[in-house]
């Protein structure tokens, strides 16, 4: 898909305010400070479309971005160690899980994992939720530029082992600094949208 434009549409924690035009949606999720906003900005070719911060928990709502008038990219609240009031964290988690389990327009969940570290329990739990909801999921190992090249294979294998993943499951190494993985990630998204259009035509 050739990028023509991307623009912020809305932020909400209320399902009644989600877009109603039935466009396909690609959701991006991960622990707080995993690099989700940076990935979105890199993917969409805009520096400040998704707001970035060094403080965990910057994304506090479900944010919808209109891409080419064809698809919505959905930035979900970061989960894990964000220093926010417990009641607010519970509200994030509940709305996010409800979205993943019930949103009919959701075509692909892009789950971000920090390539530098073994995935914590939060990541494993989120993958269990996605599997239970039968949501197609793509794993992306962010901040790969911070891992020495000679250790990258080892770090990706650690992710596989910790999360009990099949040895042939695709994990895309990604860097918002070097743009490594941008083409591969777009390729999966385009394939997902192409298959969606074919199903609509049948």
C-alpha positions in Angstrom: 0.0 0.0 0.0 1.5 3.3 -1.0 1.4 5.8 1.9 -0.5 8.9 0.8 -1.5 10.4 4.2 -2.0 9.6 7.8 -3.9 11.7 10.3 -5.0 11.5 13.9 -8.8 10.8 14.1 -9.7 10.5 17.8 -8.9 9.3 21.3 -11.4 7.5 23.4 -11.9 4.9 26.1 -15.6 4.6 25.2 -16.5 1.9 22.7 -19.5 3.9 21.6 -17.1 6.5 20.1 -15.1 4.0 18.0 -15.3 4.6 14.2 -18.5 3.1 12.7 -17.6 3.0 9.0 -16.4 -0.7 9.3 -12.9 0.0 7.8 -10.3 -2.7 8.7 -8.2 -1.9 11.8 -4.6 -2.8 12.7 -4.0 -2.5 16.4 -0.6 -1.9 18.0 0.0 -2.9 21.6 2.8 -3.5 24.0 4.2 -2.7 27.4 4.6 0.9 28.5 7.8 2.4 27.0 8.3 -0.4 24.5 8.5 2.1 21.6 5.0 1.9 20.3 4.5 5.6 19.4 8.0 5.8 17.8 7.2 2.7 15.7 3.9 4.3 14.5 5.6 7.5 13.6 8.3 5.7 11.7 5.9 3.5 9.9 3.7 6.4 8.9 6.6 8.7 8.0 5.6 11.5 10.5 7.7 12.6 13.5 5.0 13.6 16.0 1.8 12.0 14.8 1.7 9.6 17.8 3.0 11.4 20.9 6.2 10.0 22.3 7.6 10.3 25.8 10.4 8.8 27.9 7.8 8.5 30.7 5.9 5.2 30.7 2.2 5.4 30.3 2.0 8.3 27.8 -0.7 6.6 25.8 -3.8 6.6 28.1 -6.6 6.2 25.6 -7.3 4.2 22.4 -6.1 6.4 19.6 -7.3 6.0 16.0 -5.3 7.1 13.0 -6.8 7.4 9.5 -4.3 5.9 7.0 -5.1 6.7 3.3 -8.8 6.7 4.0 -8.6 2.9 3.8 -7.6 1.5 7.2 -7.3 2.6 10.8 -4.1 2.2 12.8 -5.1 1.8 16.5 -2.7 2.7 19.2 -3.7 0.9 22.4 -2.7 2.0 25.9 0.6 0.6 27.1 0.3 -2.1 29.8 2.6 -3.1 32.6 4.5 -0.8 34.8 3.0 2.6 34.0 3.0 4.8 37.1 -0.7 5.7 37.1 -3.5 5.4 39.6 -4.7 1.8 40.0 -8.3 2.6 39.0 -7.1 4.2 35.8 -4.8 1.3 34.9 -7.7 -1.1 35.4 -9.9 1.0 33.1 -7.2 1.0 30.4 -6.8 -2.8 30.7 -10.5 -3.5 30.6 -11.2 -1.3 27.6 -8.2 -2.7 25.8 -9.1 -6.3 26.4 -12.7 -5.7 25.4 -11.5 -4.1 22.2 -9.3 -7.0 21.4 -12.0 -9.6 22.1 -15.0 -8.0 20.5 -13.9 -5.5 17.8 -15.1 -7.0 14.5 -13.1 -4.6 12.4 -9.8 -5.7 14.0 -7.8 -7.6 11.3 -4.3 -7.8 12.9 -2.7 -7.1 16.3 0.9 -6.0 16.2 2.4 -7.0 19.5 5.6 -5.1 20.4 8.3 -6.7 22.5 11.5 -5.1 23.7 14.4 -6.9 21.9 16.8 -6.1 24.8 15.0 -8.1 27.5 13.2 -11.4 28.1 9.4 -10.8 27.9 7.8 -10.4 31.3 4.6 -12.0 32.4 2.6 -9.1 31.1 3.6 -9.9 27.5 2.8 -13.6 27.9 -0.6 -12.8 29.4 -1.4 -10.4 26.5 -0.5 -13.1 23.9 -2.8 -15.5 25.7 -5.6 -13.0 25.4 -5.0 -12.6 21.7 -4.9 -16.3 21.2 -8.1 -16.8 23.1 -9.8 -14.0 21.0 -8.4 -15.7 17.8 -6.9 -12.4 16.7 -4.1 -12.8 14.1 -1.0 -11.5 15.7 2.4 -10.3 14.5 5.3 -10.0 16.9 7.8 -7.2 16.5 11.0 -6.9 18.5 11.6 -3.2 19.0 14.8 -1.3 19.8 16.8 -3.8 17.9 19.5 -1.2 17.1 20.4 -1.3 20.8 21.3 -5.0 20.6 24.7 -5.8 19.2 24.4 -7.6 15.8 26.3 -10.6 17.1 23.7 -11.1 19.9 20.5 -10.5 18.0 19.8 -14.1 17.1 20.3 -15.0 20.8 17.9 -12.3 21.9 15.2 -13.4 19.5 15.6 -17.0 20.6 15.2 -15.8 24.2 11.9 -14.2 23.2 10.7 -17.5 21.6 11.8 -19.6 24.5 10.3 -17.3 27.2 6.9 -17.1 25.4 7.0 -20.8 24.2 6.7 -19.9 20.6 7.2 -22.1 17.5 10.7 -21.9 16.1 9.3 -20.8 12.7 7.0 -18.1 14.0 7.8 -14.7 12.4 9.3 -12.1 14.7 10.2 -8.8 12.9 13.3 -7.0 14.3 12.5 -3.2 14.3 14.2 0.0 14.9 12.7 3.5 14.7 16.3 4.8 14.6 17.6 2.9 11.6 14.2 2.0 10.1 15.1 -1.7 10.1 12.0 -3.7 9.8 9.8 -1.0 8.3 9.5 -2.7 4.9 8.8 -6.1 6.5 6.1 -4.8 8.7 4.4 -3.0 5.9 4.5 -6.2 3.8 2.6 -8.1 6.5 0.0 -5.3 6.9 -0.5 -5.0 3.1 -1.0 -8.8 2.9 -3.5 -8.7 5.7 -5.5 -5.9 4.0 -5.3 -7.6 0.6 -6.7 -10.8 2.1 -9.4 -8.8 3.8 -10.5 -7.3 0.4 -10.5 -10.7 -1.2 -12.8 -12.1 1.5 -15.2 -9.1 1.0 -15.3 -9.8 -2.7 -16.3 -13.5 -2.2 
